[in-house]
């Protein structure tokens, strides 16, 4: 396997369909309005509450990161930066950070989501530096 590619399930198929269109979706509790990530069949904030998919701003900041120097997959060239991003909506999301030298990445750095085609059916959310105002 060159690199792992997600296999959409009933629970997250809307998410993956949106990424192919360049949109990042998150789940939001319909009773509390709070966001959650990763996809679940229920709200984390109201045991009886439902969730809905809503489009994220895609903006956030680097919460933490690591530089990966050894990959298990030939399709993932090293080194690469793996980040945990706190999105504006408050959730933490993991992804690759691209278009920046690994020695220039900083905690608190502003980033925005971008998308990288992994297959004909899957686009992966990745992050890039954002000079705007996350």
C-alpha positions in Angstrom: 0.0 0.0 0.0 1.4 3.3 -1.1 -0.5 5.2 1.6 -3.7 4.6 3.6 -6.9 5.9 2.1 -10.0 6.2 4.2 -13.0 4.1 3.3 -16.2 6.1 3.8 -18.9 4.5 6.0 -22.5 5.4 6.5 -21.6 7.6 9.4 -19.0 9.8 7.5 -20.0 9.5 3.8 -21.3 13.1 3.8 -18.0 14.3 5.2 -16.0 12.6 2.4 -18.5 13.7 -0.3 -18.0 17.3 0.8 -14.2 17.1 0.8 -14.3 16.2 -2.9 -16.1 19.5 -3.4 -13.5 21.4 -1.4 -15.7 21.8 1.8 -14.9 20.8 5.3 -17.9 19.6 7.3 -18.2 19.2 11.1 -21.0 17.8 13.2 -23.0 20.2 15.4 -25.4 19.3 18.2 -28.9 20.4 17.3 -29.8 21.3 20.9 -26.6 22.8 22.2 -25.1 24.2 19.0 -21.7 22.8 20.0 -19.4 21.2 17.4 -17.8 17.8 17.5 -15.2 15.9 15.6 -14.8 13.0 14.7 -18.2 11.8 13.3 -20.6 10.1 15.6 -24.2 8.9 15.4 -25.1 11.0 18.5 -24.2 14.3 20.2 -21.5 14.3 22.8 -23.2 17.2 24.6 -26.8 16.0 24.8 -27.4 12.2 25.1 -30.8 12.6 23.5 -29.6 15.2 21.0 -29.2 14.8 17.3 -26.3 16.0 15.1 -26.3 17.9 11.8 -23.5 18.4 9.3 -22.5 22.1 8.9 -19.7 23.7 6.9 -16.6 24.7 8.9 -14.7 27.9 8.3 -11.7 25.8 7.8 -9.6 28.2 9.8 -7.7 27.5 12.9 -4.3 27.4 14.7 -1.7 24.8 15.3 -2.4 23.2 18.7 0.6 20.9 18.5 2.8 19.2 15.8 5.5 16.7 15.0 7.9 16.3 12.1 7.8 12.7 10.8 11.1 11.5 9.4 10.2 7.8 8.9 7.1 6.7 7.1 5.6 3.3 7.0 4.2 4.0 3.6 6.2 4.7 0.4 3.5 7.1 -0.9 4.2 9.5 2.1 7.5 11.3 1.4 9.4 12.4 4.5 9.9 14.6 6.2 6.3 15.8 6.7 4.6 17.8 9.4 1.7 16.2 11.2 -0.4 18.8 13.0 -3.3 18.9 15.5 -5.3 22.0 14.6 -7.8 23.7 16.8 -10.5 24.9 14.3 -12.4 28.1 15.0 -15.4 26.0 15.9 -13.4 24.6 18.8 -12.7 21.0 17.7 -9.3 19.5 17.3 -8.5 17.9 13.9 -5.3 16.1 12.8 -3.8 16.5 9.4 -0.7 17.2 7.4 0.7 20.7 7.2 2.1 21.6 3.7 3.7 24.5 2.0 6.0 25.5 4.9 9.5 24.4 5.9 9.3 22.1 8.9 11.6 24.3 10.9 9.2 27.3 10.6 6.1 25.6 12.1 5.0 27.1 15.4 2.3 26.3 18.0 -0.3 29.0 17.6 0.4 29.5 13.9 -2.7 30.4 11.8 -3.7 27.8 9.3 -6.5 27.1 6.8 -7.8 23.8 5.4 -7.0 22.7 1.8 -7.7 19.5 0.1 -5.4 16.9 -1.5 -6.7 14.2 -3.8 -5.8 10.7 -2.4 -7.9 8.8 -5.0 -10.6 9.4 -7.5 -13.2 9.3 -4.7 -11.3 10.7 -1.7 -9.9 14.2 -1.0 -8.0 14.5 2.3 -8.2 17.7 4.4 -4.7 19.1 4.9 -3.6 22.4 6.3 -1.6 25.3 5.0 -0.3 28.5 6.6 -2.9 31.3 6.6 -1.8 34.9 6.7 -5.4 36.1 7.0 -7.1 36.2 10.4 -7.9 32.7 11.8 
